[in-house]
């Protein structure tokens, strides 16, 4: 009755959930009504009834079953519950998911000493009960326009609070369920692998066997992700098929009846899903395997592969609609569906093995393109060839070797050591190639954050190209490359045609970074890069992958904005909170020109950074008072420095006109430099002032303000910073002159959009 048509039910369920979750529910509602009309007119009435039933069931599930709100209150300070994830120790912080009587929260505790860290590493385990005293806080909202939305991510996991523990968790008597015993055994095996095998083999084995990537070297893990092959590390259908085949082979060789073996495999799959962390991809693979085994036993059910994966989709999303918003879930189903739908055509075209790998890789990239680009903003054609190299290597050699090495370690450890060294030698050069392309991003296209219209066009174009490829048997493969190139061309042309410019004050914490995009791609100017001042700390406190402003904020925002090169990077002066992020930009994005003053006082690390930029092809230029930097019809006038002074008063001061307003960017200019500036330019009139030195008492003097008479004051400052910036006296001076104050610690990133001689809008990353 529904043979070959279950995908219609999937589409209906997605539209129903879109109605409940979308910002504009009338859009999916109209599509749903039209789709029901199409099904009624063009298909069987039984399919129409099934679609109605699925729509009603999912709607009722969303209304009355799915929990979308918290039951906890910030007044709660004492909690009892169980740890439900492996505790993660990163420097002097331990974090884990913790299930209270009401709901799950994320617990964070700052360790006081290395000895306390060692004690908790021995005593904190998933499945055990603990009492925790602490304060509930809402997860942070993004403070830049394209920052990762951690609050939204946790909400999709039904987690609404961060519990900051005041003391170490206190153990309580508890009994373990069978599932919790499996979780504890998994935890022990991951630690055992970590303590038995060398890097990076330990992290690789943990990922491939138990689905835990936390012990992978950071740079290697990022290389897998950036070059589009991180899916190899995720436990998926391939792992399930391989293990089922091994268990099936062993059981049949032991003389077991085939039906008994199938029942045994049905029991084994749920255990394996728990052992591998129960992520979306492995749940999908496990459920698919169970359905296959189930209808193999029944022998009366006939389902297509698409029907099967559609039923698995419906089961998972009905159980928890939030699955639909998890990237792992989306990528898993899209990639699997693409492989299933294209397998017959690829086989019919009689490709060689390497050609099959190549075009399967292209098809998988196409299928997941609309998910990955809005999240990572870039695509590298090298990923096709990385998949051709790593997919057969990992699936046919490394995965079986990992299972064998892990098993042998229980029987004869010297042999397992030899096997691990053999694996290490096999991966030595592939990993070198991987890291080379990670550090030297060749053939990378930066798409940026696409508009909804562009996303729709991209999905439509991909669908059309896949249909044309499927029906064109000869020389149709190159049609599959059209969406990648065409969409990039559209992105570039839309930027060139756009008459909209932007000035964005990025939220880099206690530092400065201003991004200016001129209309029609006439120039991209970055003034400073922010930077967290490094402090010496004990080895046990060092984080595995510490936050880096240049990489995690500035570079991320550049890519999200579709910027493929920086035309001019201006370093106002040598303070670390202004230039610390430069090292994370060099080599990752081309920098045509780097601007400093003649009195820029570089440290040894700064000199090394400047030399590295020069080797990458960056032209280094010095400017001082009286110079002008031109971009088409836009001019940036350098008003300071004129002489060598202290570091802050050596700041490059720029004046320009954008959107009909006069802007003044002052770096860390203090009162002495301000006095000199007003002496040299007594008629200087400014509309938007980038307040000097983060609003410290030593800057933004009353005399200075009376001369320039700004209408707006932009203060780049870190939230709850230890310097007390901005100073209350400065705020009072600005307020007394009726200057509108905008602060990044309160508003997040601040974006001014302009067109010709008019400001069109001002946006804030933190919703007010």
Secondary structure, 3 states (H helix, E strand, C coil): CCCCCHHHHHHHHHHHHHHHHCCCHHHHHHHHHHHHHHHHHHCCHHHHHHHHHHHHHHHHHHHHHCCCCCCCCCCCCEEEEEECCCCEEECCEEEEEEECCCCEEEEEEECCCHHHHHHHHHHCCCCCEEEEEEEEECCCCCCCCCCCCHHHHHHCCCEEEEEEECCCCEEECCCCCHHHHHHHHHHHHHHHHHHHCCCCHHHHHHHHHHCCCCCCCHHHHHHHHHCCCHHHHCCCHHHHHHHHHHHHHHHHHCCCCHHHHHHHHHHHHHHHHHHCCCCHHHHHHHHHHHHHHHHHHHCCCCCCHHHHHHHHHHHHHHHCHHHHHCHHHHHHHHHHHHHHHHHHHHHHCCCCHHHHHHHHHHHHHHHHHHHHHHHHCEEECHHHHHHHHHHHHHHHHHHHHHHHHHHHHHHCHHHHHHHHHHHHHHHHHHHHHHHHHHHCCCCEEECCCCCHHHHHHHHHHHHHHHHHHHHCCCCCHHHHHHHHHHHHHHHHHHHHHCCEEEEEECCCCCCCCEEEECHHHCCEEEECCCCCCCCCCCHHHCCCCCCCHHHHHHHHHHHHCCCCEECEEECCCCCHHHHCCHHHCCCCCEECEEEEECCCCCCHHHHHHHHHHHHCCCEEEEECCCCEEEECCEEEEEEECCCCCCCHHHCCEEEEEECCEEEEECCCCCHHHHHHHHHHCCCCCCCEEECHHHHCCCCCCHHHHHHHCCCEEEECCCCCCCCCCCCHHHHHHHHHCCCEEEEHHHHCCEEEEEECCEEEEEEECCCC
